[in-house]
């Protein structure tokens, strides 16, 4: 008997009575992490699709514009930290946004390592259109939830997030 078959038989014996998901392992489709990941993936896809359709830019590009316009981020490293992604990926994203004439970079005269990000007029215009797009997607995601359930879900997710701060 081959190893995969032995492992499969062992798992089935070990997890008697539990549902076995064929690609995700034992009962993973019932795990909180699975559903949080699925919701994140779905929302990311919807935001990306909607920003491409309405703004002509990707979801991550739109989110970067929003972060800069809102004052939450003024540097590539701040965007990387806020989004939890690699600085190199943010630099490439900003390169593409700059080529679209939505952003300008200004090197600090006092510290050459610091590069300040500023939106162009076109970038500011697009950035103002990002929150309504995201709001509509998130409002749709809450369809079927009472306001109390939506508040509870938000509170629980905040608590889970704080566990990793």
C-alpha positions, 0 to 999 in steps of 0.5 A: 500500500502506498503512503498516501493511502495509508495516511488516508486510512489512518486519518479516517480511523482517527477522525471517525464520525468527523466530516473529512473535507477532500482537499482541506483535511478534517472538518477544516471547512468548519474552522473559523480560520477557514471562513475568515479566509474565504470571506477575505478572499471573496471581499478582496475579489469583489473590491478588485473587480469593482475598482477595475470596473469603476476606476480602472485600477486594481483594488490594492492600488485603490486602497493605497490611494485611499490610505494616502488621501486619508492621511493614514499613510504617507510612505511606502513603509507605512502602507506595507505595515498597514496592509501587512505586505512586503515593502518590495510589493508596495514599491512595485504597486506604487511604481504602477500608480506613479506611471498612471500619474496618480501619485508623486514621490518626494525624497526628503532633503533631510533624510534621503531614505525617506520618500513622501507620497503625494497624490496628484489631482487625478489621484485625489479624485479617484481616492475620493471614489474608493470609500463608497465602492468599499462601503457598498461591498461591505454593506452587501456582505452584511445582508441578512444580519441584524444591526446587532449581529453585525456589531457583534461580528465586528466586535468579535473580529476586533477581539481576534485581531487584538490577540495578535497585536 
